[in-house]
Amino acid sequence: MGLAKEKKGELVEAFGRAGTDTGSVEVQIALLTERIRMLTDHARRHSKDHHSRRGLLKLVGQRRRFLRYMQRRDLTGYRALIGKLEIRG
């Protein structure tokens, strides 16, 4: 259940600093957010799939750590990113 290559490219273009910037915190958070949305939809349809639910919780924790790092380093960028991704609110 990975991301399609086209979708990943779109996210890298939208959130990356350069065309091939896949390592920046913003891109990683955007990729994790998309995977979390996919797995959340899957979990709603398949309520007894506990293995995928565990993976979802691990992704949410990883994204939380990235967001905490970004909040400490770049508060204005953090606020812009969560607004753009519609994460909190």
C-alpha positions in Angstrom: 0.0 0.0 0.0 2.6 2.5 -1.0 2.1 5.7 -2.8 1.9 5.7 -6.5 5.0 7.1 -8.3 2.9 10.0 -9.8 1.4 11.0 -6.5 4.8 10.9 -4.8 6.2 13.1 -7.5 3.4 15.6 -7.1 4.0 15.9 -3.4 7.8 16.3 -3.9 7.1 19.1 -6.4 4.6 20.8 -4.1 6.6 20.6 -0.9 10.2 20.2 -1.9 12.8 22.9 -2.2 14.1 21.5 -5.5 12.7 19.1 -8.1 14.3 16.0 -6.5 14.2 17.0 -2.9 12.8 14.0 -1.1 14.7 14.3 2.1 13.5 17.6 3.5 11.2 17.5 6.5 8.4 19.2 4.7 8.4 16.5 1.9 8.6 13.7 4.5 5.7 15.0 6.4 3.6 15.4 3.3 4.4 11.8 2.2 3.6 10.5 5.6 0.3 12.5 5.7 -0.8 11.0 2.4 0.0 7.4 3.5 -1.8 8.1 6.8 -4.9 9.2 4.9 -4.8 6.1 2.7 -4.5 3.8 5.7 -7.2 5.7 7.6 -9.6 5.0 4.8 -8.5 1.4 4.7 -9.0 1.1 8.4 -12.5 2.4 8.2 -13.4 -0.2 5.5 -11.6 -3.1 7.2 -12.2 -2.6 10.9 -10.6 -6.0 11.9 -7.3 -5.4 10.1 -5.2 -4.9 13.2 -1.8 -5.3 11.4 -2.5 -2.3 9.2 -3.8 -0.3 12.2 -0.5 -0.9 13.9 1.3 0.4 10.9 -1.0 3.4 10.8 -0.1 4.2 14.5 3.6 3.9 13.7 3.2 6.4 10.8 1.3 8.8 13.0 4.0 8.7 15.6 6.7 9.2 13.1 4.9 12.2 11.6 4.4 13.6 15.1 8.2 13.5 15.7 8.9 15.2 12.4 6.3 17.9 13.2 7.8 18.4 16.6 11.2 18.8 15.1 9.9 21.3 12.5 8.1 23.3 15.2 11.3 23.7 17.1 13.4 24.7 14.1 11.0 26.7 11.9 7.8 27.8 13.6 6.4 29.9 10.7 7.2 27.1 8.2 5.5 24.6 10.6 2.3 26.7 10.7 2.3 27.1 7.0 2.8 23.4 6.4 0.0 22.3 8.8 -2.3 24.8 7.1 -1.4 23.5 3.7 -1.8 19.9 4.6 -4.9 20.6 6.7 -3.6 18.4 9.6 -4.8 20.2 12.7 -7.9 22.1 13.3 
